[in-house]
Amino acid sequence: MPAQRVVIHVGTPKSGTTYLQELMWESRGTLAEAGVLYPGDDPTDHFLATLDLSHGNFNGWDDGVSGAWQRLVDAARAHGGTTVISHELFGDVPEEAIARALADLAFAEVHVVVTARDLARQLPAVWQEDVKNRHYLPFTDFLDIVHPDSLRPDTPRPAGEGRQGHGEAFWMRQAVPRILHRWGSGLPGSQVHLVTVPPPGAGPEVLWHRFASAIGVDPAAATLPDAHRNTSLGRVETELLRRLNERLDYRIEWGIYGPRVTHHLATEVLPRRAATVRLRLPAAHLEWARACADALVTEIADMAITVTGDLADLTVPEAGAVVTEEEPAACELLDAALDALAALIPTEHEPRSAAARPGEPESADAEHEEAHEPESSQPTGLGALPTPASFLLRRERDRPLGRAVLGRLRRVVAPRPPVGALPEGHLSAV
């Protein structure tokens, strides 16, 4: 093993990335003893580095962005062993930013790692993340649009950076072969790694053990206490939030919505409700999701890369979908709304939190993040700034990449029958 190695973990969103990032951050001391550096003075430093590398900002906010990437590079250069840089937004940076990153890290042996999970879990998780970030397209409509052979227009999302549509944004971030090729085309296959998220039922340590194996780290060097684990939004809670977004209709700016809704209600309050029911992929969408997953797995199998785990983990299983996905009953939504209202009323025992910088954008929706995702290290009060998972920098010139992925998938998915006419203006605000 070379003296200096830099591992850059570049995604995908909703594949346990936050779990891994929190685990490594909390275990910096023991990792350092094993010769592994997880750099930064704050967990948000890796997030800021993605913005700096892309010459971007976070909804107009750019405090701390300038020089953030170079600070991580300098730390890696000064470290004699293995350095791990991790954030899912790296998978979406422009081609020139990837070239710059690899050039800046040329002093070390660079390894690229992509974590990935099956579409049956990714589709609900990504939609939920959109809902946490002001969007209100219903789940069934989202699935219709994301379908590679959809006959519905992929209307740009009003609040989305780069103005991607729902389908375009999804496939740009979940088409694993594309990410592997963009980051790994100039590297030997032994330095390009795919880590598959294990199937439902596996413990959270399995994902960490696979990731640690891929990057050449003893998994015993990092552990996360049970106290750091939390749960995700359920079906009722997500629908409540979606209807709230529909009522707000993007009128609330991020500076208000982020701390009060994305961070407080959607991350700290609603996921902790008792007896939440996880959102599942409806059976009606199982066939095309399986065809897409099989096509992606076939493409990955032909790539000269290193796989840790099993490519079968990325296929869509027969079990796990529901026959129908009915809307929650009014009484269920009312009960969740009352819990949300109660949480907005501070008690005298609750300390006022100081404002925090935007940081890790992924919240707990992934299968391994549902029961095991570490809580954010940010303050939990209403003063905290937003941490959106669905925010991914995208420049207009990169939009054809998403359409190209959709084009490839359309060739392996059976054509859909014509759909009925949509109500006038149905997609005017999604």
N, C-alpha and C positions, 0 to 999 in steps of 0.2 A: 504494500500500500504506500503511495507517495506521501511525502511529508506534509504537503499542503493539498487539501481537497476542499472544494466548495460545492455543497449540495443546494440546489435551488428548487424548491417545491412550488410548482406553478399552478396547482388546481387539481381537480375541477371543483367549482362551487358545489356545496351540499354533499361532499364525499368524506366527511369527517375531518375537514381541514382545521376547523376551529378547535376541535378536540385535540388534535396533534399539536397545534400551536400553543394552546394553553398548557398542555402537558410539558412541552419543552421549556416554556417560559418559567413554569413553576419549578422545574427541575434543573435550572441553569447551573446551580452549584454542583450537583452530582454529575451532570454532563461534563462540566469543566474538569472535574477530577478524572474523567475518562478521556480527556483530550478533545472534547467536542464543545465548540462555541456556538451558542444561540445569541447573536449579537443584539445590541440595542439597549437604550436606557429606559425604554418604555415599550409595552407590547405593541403600541401603534406604530413603532418605527418601521416595521416591515411594510405596513399599509402605506405609510407616507413615501416609502421608497418606490412603490409601484407608481404613485402619482408623479414623483420626480423623474423617474425613468421615462414616463410618457409625456412629460411636460404638461401635466394636467393639474386639475384641482378638484375639490370635493364640493360640488354645487356652489362654486364661487369661493369656497374656503380654501386657503392655501398656506395657513400658518404652519411653519415647520417643514414644508414640503421641499423647499430649495436646499439642495445638498444632502437630502435624506438617503438617496441611493449611494452616493459617494461615501457617506459615513459608514454604511454597512460594508462597502468594498474595502475601506481603509482598515476596519476592524478585522476583516478576513485576512487581509494582507499581513497584518501584524501578528496574527495567530499562527502558530506552528503546526496545528493539527487540522481537524475537520471543522468547517463552519457550515451551519445550516441556515439558509434564508428561506422563509416560507410565507407565501400569501397567494390565495387563489386568483387575485387580480393580475398576477404575472402572466397567466395564461392568455390574457386578452390584450396585452400590450402590442403596439404596432411592430411590424417587421424590423424597422430601423432601430427600435428600442431593444429588441432581442439581440441584434448585431452589436449594439453598444454594450449590453450587459455581458455578453460572452467575451468581447474584447477587453472590457475592464477587468474581467476575472481571469485573463490569460496567464497570470502568474501562478495559477493553481490548476489542478485537474478538476474540471467542472463536471458534475453529474446533475442531470435534470430528472426530477421525479414528478409523475402525475398520478394522483389517486383518483379512482373512478368507481362508480356504483351503478347498479342496474337501473334501467329506465322505469321499471315499475315503481321504484321508490323515488327516483329523481323527479318524475313528472309532478306528483303531488307536492314534493318538497319545494321545487322551484316556484310553483304557483303560490304556495303559502308565503314564500319569501317576497314575491311580488306584492301580495296583499299587505304584508308588513311595511311596505314602502310606498303606500298611497294608492296603488292600483286597485281596481275593483271589477275587472273582468271576471264573470262567473267561471267556475272550474270547468264546466262542460264546454263553454265557449273557448276557453284557453286550450283545451285538448283538441277541439275542432281546428283551431288555427295552427297549433303546433304540428298537427298531422302533416307529414311531408307532401301529401297529395291533396291538401286542403283546397277547397273552392272558395274559401272566404278570404277577403283581402286582409293582409297582415298590416293593419293600420299602425303607424308609429305611436308609441306610448307617449302621452303628453308630458310626463315628467322625466322621461328617459334621456340620459346624456347620449348624444349621437342620434337620437330619434329612431332607434330600432323598433321594429314591430315585435310582438310577443314571440312569434315563431322564429324570426331571425335571431333575436337575442338568445333564445333557448339553445338553438343549434350551434351558434358561435361558441357557446361556453360548455356544451355537453358533447360535441363531436370530438371524442378523444383522439382519433387518428390525426385530425388536423392539428391539435395542440402538440402532440408528440412530434409531428413532422416540422412544425414551425420552430420549435425549440431544439429539436434533436438532429435536424438534417445535417449539421456540420460536425456532429460528435460521433465517436464510435458507438456501436450498439451496446457495448458493455457499460456505457456511461449514460444511457437513456433508459429510464426505469418506469414501468407501470406497476402500481400497487393496487390490487383489487380490494374493494371493501368486502369483507366476508358476508355471507348471507344472514338473514334474520335469525336470531337465536344465539349467534356467537357473542362472546363477551367483548367488551371494548378493548381489552388488552390484546386481542387478536390483531386488530388493525395496527396498533402500535408495534407489536412484534414484527409484523410484516414490513412496516415502514422502517423500523430500526434495522432489520435485516438488509433491506434495499440500500440503506445509506452506510452500512458497515458499522453500526453502533450496537453495543451490548444493550438489549432492552431493559436489563436490570438497572441501568443508569438513570432511568426516569420513571417516576411513579406519580400518580395524581390521587390525592385523598378522596374518599367518597363524598365528602362535604362539598366538593366542587362540581358535583353532577346535578343536572337539572333536567326538566322535561320540556316537551314542545307543545305548540298549539294543537288542539284537537279540532275535529270537524266543526263542532258548534262554535268554538271560539274564533276560528278563521272566518266563518260565515258572518259572525257578528262584526268582526273588523272590516270585512269586505263591504258590508252594508253601511258602516260608518264612513268608509272612504267614498262610497257612492254619494252619501249625503253631503260630504265635504267637497267633493268634485275638484280636488287639487287646489282649492282656494287657500289652504293653510300652507305657509312656507315651511321649509325644512327646519328652520331654527325653532319653530314651535312644534311641528308634527313629530320630528325626530325624537326629542326627549320625552314627550308626553305619550306618544303612541308607539312608535317603533321600539323604543328602549324600555319605557315604563310598563305600558299595558301589554304589549306583545311579547316582551321578554321576561319581565319580572312578575306580572300579575296573572294574566290569563293562563299561561302554561302550568301554573300551580293549582289550578282548580282540580277538584277531586273527580275521578272517574271520567276523564276525557277519553274520547274515542278517536283513534287515529284515522286520518283521511287515507283512503286507498284508491288505487286506480280502478275505475269502473270496468267491468268485464267487456263492455262494448268496445273498449279501446285496447284490449289486450292483444288482438291479432296484429295490428299495425305496429304496436310498440315492440312486440316480439320480433317482427320482421326487421325493424330498424336495428334492434339490438344485435340480431344475428349478423346483419350486414356490417355493423361496426366491429364486431368480434372477428369476423372473417378478414376484414382489412387489417386489424391489429395483428392477427396471426401471421400475416405475410410480411410484417415489418421486422427488421433485424434489431430488436430491442430486448431488454431484460425484463421479464415478467415475474413479479413476486405475488404469490397467491395463485388463483386459478381463473382463466378466462371464462370458464363456465359461470363464475360469480356475476358476470356482466350480462348473462342471458336473462330473459324474462320468464320466470317460472309459471307453471299452470296455476298453482295456488297463489293466494295473496290478493287477488282482485275481488271486488264485490259485484254482485249482479247488477245492482242499480245504486246510484248515489243520490238518495232523496235529500231534499233540503231539510235542515233541522226544523223541528216544530217551533211555533211561536213561543210556547212556554219555555223551551230550552234556551232560546235566544234571550228571553226576558231574564231568566235566572242568571245567565252569563253577563248580561248588561248590568244587572244589579251588583254583581261582584265587581265589575269594572268601576262602576260609580263609587262603590264603597272604598275602593283602593285609591280613588282620587282625593279623598278627604284625609288630610294629614292628622296624625295624632300627636299629642304633646311629647310622646316618647320617640318620635321619628326625627333624627337629626337632619338638618338641611345640608344637602350635598353640594359640593363645589362643582362648577362646570368642568367637564372633561373634554379632551380633544376627540374628534372622530377617530375611531379605531377599527378593531377587527370587524369586518362587515358581515360575517356569517353568524347567524343565530341557530338555535338548536332545532333543526327540522330533520336532519338526516337520520336514518335508522339507528346508526350507532351514536348519533348525537341526541336522539330522542330521550333515551334513558340515561345516557352517560356523558352528554356534552358538558364540559366545564362551564361554569358561569363566567360571565365577563368580569374582568377586573375593574371595570369602570364603576363609578358611583351609580347607585340605583335610584336616586331622587330625580325630581322633575328637572333639575338643572343640567343633567347630563346631555351632551350633544349626541346626535344620531349616529348609529352604526349600521348603515344599510348593507345588506348582503347583496341585493340585486343591483347595486350601483357598480357598473363596470365601465371603465373608460373606453370609448369607441369613437374613432374619427370617421368622418364621412367616407374617406377613401377606402376604409376597410370593410364597408358594408357588403360589397360583392362576395366576400368570403363566406358569409352566412348563407347567401343565396346559392353559392356553389355547393355547400354541404347539403342543402335541401334538394338540390337537383340530383345529387348522387343517390340520396335516400329514396327519392321518388321512383327510381328505377327498380327498387327491390320491394316496394310496397304496392299491393294490389290497388288499382284505381278505385276510388270511392264513387258510389252512385250520387247523382245530383241531389243537392239538399234543397229544402224549401226556401222560399224567399224570406229574408230576414226583415223584421219590422224596420220601418224607415228610421234612420238615425241611430240604429241599435249599436253601432260601433263608433259613433261619432266622438265618444269621449274615452276610448280605450286605446 
